[in-house]
Amino acid sequence: MAKTILFGGLTPLHELFMKGAVESLGYRAEFLPTPSNHSFAVGREFCNRGMCNPTYYTVGNLIKYLQEKRAKGIDVENEYSFVTIGACGPCRFGMYETEYRHALKLAGFKNLSISILNQSEFSSEGDLELTPSLVWRLVKAVWVADIVRDLGYQLRPYEVLSGSVDKVISEMKEEIYKVLKKGGRVKDIIFVLKLLRKKLEELQFDYSRVKPVVSVIGEFWAHTTEGDGNYNLHRWLEESGAEVKVESIAGWIDYQLFMEEEKTKLEIRAKGLTLNRAKKLFFIRGMAVTFRNLYNLFRRVFSFRPRPLASQKYLVELAKPYFDHFVVGGEGHLEVAKHIYNVKEKKAHMTISVKPFGCMPSTQSDGAQAKVLSDYPESIFISIETSGDGEVNVKSRVQMKLFEAKKAAQKEFDELLSSLGLTKSTVEKILKTEQFRKPFLKLSKDYIGTTVRLLKANEKVFLSSALQFRELGA
């Protein structure tokens, strides 16, 4: 392709790595900047009425970028080709392609070529062909971005030197990008991830800070973006004293594969088993297993600290009393399932469900969440709508729930201290010793908070150290 591929809509880390994957096949590629409120205003100007936030932000972001390039004298229609994701309804995501074309025409870019990557059919339309080689390279890029991003959110809250984790990731992301641009062989990716681990191990961490774990779920774009589109929610929560549990894009792809398998099995039950249907089922399952194994292979570099992908079958079972998994659109049953998963499996003290204003699938989920909260009264849950404004009101509501989460995290810590017969001051002294200031330590799966998980997993060491402190009169 002679034109430069334009794409965007994820996090800067994902987009940099995806750029490398695309360039490895000889394409020229650029990713759009993170959508801003200015992008939203541009989107409102050129899009139809009644669109959701992601439409306004992403469409407006593209038009804003093209306008800036055209102002510099660049013939954007001959220079660029835009690539985006497409799907069927029932949510407005199924209308994105039409909305892009409509808005681009009104903005004076009617001849800009658009390629559509269909997430439901794993097919493409337009200049960019979705080949097996491209899919595999994109998967590796996205998986690595998921893992590095998750590590950042897990480690930053406990770094001794503020900004040290971001500095290491910023330095190493360029090295990862170079590896992906060269083709991204798995062994080369693992090598550069080991270098990232080594640099992170040079940093010091203070796990005496008891922090609530806050899970951010909801509509895909709204819970993924890291900008004005969700009021910079992830970093704001971090600055407000939380450890943020982010959702992986790998989990979303895993869900898409699972649903394709479920639909195929349903088709077989209804119409009978044929060779083509059997091949399709085998192919989908093979992809799902391969992709999961690859994700765990990359997680292994960091002693499995990055969070695993939840079982899709288990998520269906959790949501089953509240939401039929064949009701698709948006995140389908996942918003309900992830909420229950966070409570039942002790993955988060608090869950925030983020959705665009007027998002139909999220509205359906919110209806089911009322029953979930009735059945799980211990849950700290809040559903928020983003609309391009109202930031102060939304954050005020979140802060009230965050206060509850902080109390829950402290209670969890205090109860474990009491059960072990340890004092807070003793534990803090032990956590400030060299052996517990490292990034990759053994953590228990039986608790939520990182400090508590660390304490429980290393219980014998803490009890022994506490005894030594008492003998020394410390």
Secondary structure, 3 states (H helix, E strand, C coil): CCCEEEECCCCHHHHHHHHHHHHCCCCEEEECCCCCHHHHHHHHHHCCCCCCHHHHHHHHHHHHHHHHHHHCCCCHHHHEEEEEEECCCCCHHHHHHHHHHHHHHHCCCCCCEEEEEECCCCEEECCCCCCHHHHHHHHHHHHHHHHHHHHHHHHHHHECCCCHHHHHHHHHHHHHHHHHHCCCCHHHHHHHHHHHHHHHCCCCECCCCCCCEEEEEECHHHHHCCCHHHCCHHHHHHHCCCEEECCCHHHHHHHHHHHHHHHHHHHHHHHCCCHHHHHHHHHHHHHHHHHHHHHHHHHHCCCCCCCCCCCHHHHHHHHCCCCCCCCCCCCCCHHHHHHHHHHHCCCCCEEEEEEECCCHHHHHHHHHHHHHHHHCCCCCEEEEEECCCCHHHHHHHHHHHHHHHHHHHHHHHHHHHHHHCCCHHHHHHHHCCHHHCCCCCCCCCCCCCHHHHHHHHCHHHHHHHHHHHHHHCC
